[in-house]
Amino acid sequence: GNNTTFSSAAGFNITFPKNLAIDRNGTENASSPVRVYIYLSPNETANGVVVGTEGLTSGKTLNNFTDAQIANLQNYNSSGVYKNLTMLNATNSTISGKPAHTIVFSGVFPVQYNATTSTNKSLKIMQTFVVNNNTGYVISYKAISSDYDNYLAQATRIMNSFVLT
């Protein structure tokens, strides 16, 4: 009753409380890796659960995909786009019966608040990676560091509702 499910042509469903705002921009814009952004806070758009996808070459494994994602984070940190990137945790799990890998990290990242302005904010981010049918999925929870624990339980419930279709 109080939940709604977003079904994506990119091969997944995710369920969240229907009172939360979402952005489906990635569903209409095929070039965007972001498929859906679920806003957890009405006052801070940086706090949210995001699902993104990436087309993978045939045979690319979960470990290949995860390593490439972490390398991208480290490259952005080295180039100064991100600052103070710190890996906090890494665990293995499963999603829809598929092996998954979750990392938690923090740092200072640019947050886009409108089309022309981004502001550097201290964020804590949890990302879960899974591979299915030559598509890499990144299910992320990101929040202003001081808000992270406030939304963690709700974000975890939403992330755990992710199902490959």
Buried (B, 14 or more C-beta within 10 A) or exposed (E): EEEEEBBBEBBBBBBBEEEBEBBEEBBEEEEEBBBBBBBBBEEBBBBBBBBBBBEBEEEBEBEBBBEBBBEEBEEBBEEEBBEEBEEEEEEEEEBBEEBBBBBBBBBBBBBEEEEEEEEEBBBBBBBBBBBBEEBBBBBBBBBBBEBBEBBBEBBEBBBBBBBBE
